[in-house]
Amino acid sequence: MYKIANAQLWVTDQDAALEFYTRKLGMEVRMDVTLPEMGNFRWLTVGPAKQADIAIVLMPIPDPPIMDAESAQQVRGLLGKGFAGTIFLTTDDCQAEYQALVDRGVEFIEKPEQRPYGIDCAFRDPSGNHFRLTQVQLPGA
């Protein structure tokens, strides 16, 4: 059986992303390696402190020849609209986690609301990636 080890997010600025994910979200750096033999490509990953077996790759949108200019612009456009994908985070106390993140400067696009599956809210990172923070409440539990 296999496990998911990494998930990738496109970011427009790795330094700004690193600041956001570590200082505002409280994640820890898993790897931050620059590879000179690959044109100074930077492999940057972060992850939740209590979930050591998974990391989020903060991947810069590449220049040609890796990605053509038109595709890179399309990715930037989707990011800017929050439509490049979503990361779903869970917590035992959505309201408390929401307040802690607000206190650290995270700007939410949706405040915590009761939903059929639990309490849920949403925010975006500096690149535009969409996040949902949920306190799951199973029916009958």
N, C-alpha and C positions, 0 to 999 in steps of 0.2 A: 504494500500500500504506500502511496506517496502522500506528502504533505505540502501545503503551500508554504514557501519560504519567503518570497518577496512579492510585493505588488509595486507597480511602477506608476508614478504620477509625472506628467510633464510639468516643468516649472520654467518660468521666464527668467528667474534670477536665483541661482543656487544659494547665494549668501543670504538673501532675504528669506528664502524658504527655510534655510537652516535656523535662522533667528526665530522665525515664527514657530516652527515645529518643536524647537527645544525650549525657548523661553516662554512662549505663550501656551503651547499645548503640553509642555512638560515631558516631551519625549526625549529619549537619549540617542546620541550618535552611535550607530553600529559600525559604520565604516566611512572614512573620508580619505580617499586615496586618489592622488593625481598620478596619471600614467604618462610620463614624457614620451614614451615610445608610441603612444597613440595620440600625438598632437596635444598633450596636456589634458586629455580627457579626465574628468573628475567623476569618480564613482562615489556617490554620497547616499548613505542610507541612515534612516532613523527608525525608531520603534518605541512602543509603549514600554516603560520600565518593567512592568510586571508580565510582559509577554515576550520573552527573549527569543522565541523560535520563529518570529516573523519580523520582517523589516519592510519599510516603504522606501523605494528607490526614488530619489528626487532628481529626475532626469532632465537635463537641459534640452530644449528643442534644438535639434542638430541643424547645422548648416549643410549645404551641398558639399560633397556628393552623397552624403548619407541620406539626407532628405532634401527634396527639391524645394526651392523658394516658395512656390505656390502652396505646396502641402504644409510647409512650416507656417505660412500665414493662415491657412485654414485651421491648424491646430491652435494658434494664438487666438483666433476669432472664437473658436468653441470654448477655450479656456475663459476668455473674457466674459462669456455669457453663462459660464457655469455648467456647460454641457459636455465636458470631456470625460465624464464618469463621476461616480460617487463612492466615497469611502463611508462605510457604516460603522460607527463606534457604539459600544454598549456600556452602560453604567448601572450601578445599583441605585443611584439617586440623581436623576436627571436635573432636578431643580438646583441641587447643591453644586453639581458639576458645572451647570450653566453659569451660576453665579461666580464660581471660582474662575472660569474662563473669561467671563466679562471683566472681572477684577484684574486679569492679566492683559486685557486689551483686545480680546477676540471680539470681533463685531459679528453679531448674529443677524441672519436674514429672516429667521423665524424663531420666535420665543417658544419655550416649552408649552406644549398643548397635549391634552388627553386625546388619544386616538384609540381605535379598536384594539390595537396590539400593545399599547402602553403609552408612555409619555415621550414626546419626540420634539426635537428642535433642529435647526440647521444653521451652518455658517460656511464661509468660504475662506480659503487661504489667499495669500497675496497674489498668486497666479490666477486665481479664479476657481480652483478645484473645489467641488462641492462636498460637504460633510454632513451626515446626519448623526445626531447623538440621541440614543434611545434607551429608555428604561423599559425593558420588555416586561409586559404583564400578561401572562398567558391566561386565557379564559378559564375560570374555575380554580385558579391557583390562589 
